Amino acid sequence: MSTTRSAKGGRHMIRLSKRMSELNLCSRREADKYIQEGLVSVRGVPVQAMLGQKVCSREEDIKIMLDNASEHSSLSVNSFFPQVVVLNKPLGYVSGQPELLRRQGKEGNRYKYEPAVSLLNRSNFFAGKLSEKINIRALDFDGPRGTLSGFVPAGRLDVNSTGLLVFTKSGIVAKQIISKNTSIPKEYIVGVKDVSGRSRHLNDDIDLSVLLGSDNSIKDENRGYVPIKPLLEAKWLNEKQIRFVLLEGKKRMIRKICRQHFDLEVTALKRTKIGQFPLDSLPTGKWRPLIEEEVQALLHF
């Protein structure tokens, strides 16, 4: 057992590595390595580089100080290559586990949506202009049906959404992208149509700037009205398209904003940028690893 009770106030103390895992900073194995490298701080104070360190089971102020990693450290930012890949997700794939959808039909067929990770195979690899910097032989294709092994999505795109999707083996990278306190913006280009039944010129009559304020919410089927963070940008590109830039990504958030706030139905949704990484020329259904400089920029956005 790694949990003990301290003499002060009867608070539970647990291993630092376990608490780091609970906070989704990284895996326990990764945490042990960070601790041994002297790269962990608690409440701003560096932790002594030895295993077995304990903290309060409710401690929140724990940080991994990658900026302090030396060039030759086994845990410098270079250790995240090739642990991060990006995919241009096509329609018809889910970002998480495979989904079974029952539809009415003559034979009552069940339709299976494949997970997007199934696209991370050799045939869909695309290096483009970075072919000299990316060595596909550094990657392990021993997952199901010859796919990359051990990669999980950092974020979601539903089956009817397309665009940039990040996969990683690193809990640190995933947390940087999807934690509630993330500072990494995500950009979406969204096609819409009016379902209000009124005659409107959408880009003239609908003021999207209200979404930049702090008093907005969306209705959740199970939890009622849920507050959302102010969007960084909400701008009409033309009569049928909007560019949204936001930090958080609640489930079907953009679709709910459009329908509940403006009587707009989303006809297409494409994530075009995460942090400093645009979708650029990555073809639909293709993927590539991020090179070391890109991972560094992502971690220090």
Salt bridges, closest charged atoms under 4 A:
GLU22 OE1 - ARG19 NH1 3.11
GLU59 OE1 - ARG43 NE 2.89
GLU60 OE2 - ARG19 NH2 3.22
ASP61 OD1 - LYS63 NZ 2.92
ASP67 OD1 - HIS300 NE2 2.61
GLU114 OE1 - ARG145 NH2 3.25
ASP158 OD2 - ARG252 NH1 3.28
ASP158 OD2 - ARG255 NE 3.04
ASP194 OD1 - ARG200 NH2 2.60
ASP220 OD2 - ARG223 NE 3.99
ASP220 OD1 - LYS256 NZ 3.76
GLU221 OE1 - LYS256 NZ 3.33
GLU233 OE2 - ARG243 NE 2.90
GLU248 OE1 - LYS250 NZ 2.66
ASP263 OD2 - ARG198 NH1 3.76
GLU265 OE2 - LYS193 NZ 3.96
GLU265 OE1 - ARG259 NH2 3.42
GLU293 OE2 - LYS133 NZ 3.54
GLU294 OE2 - ARG288 NH2 2.87
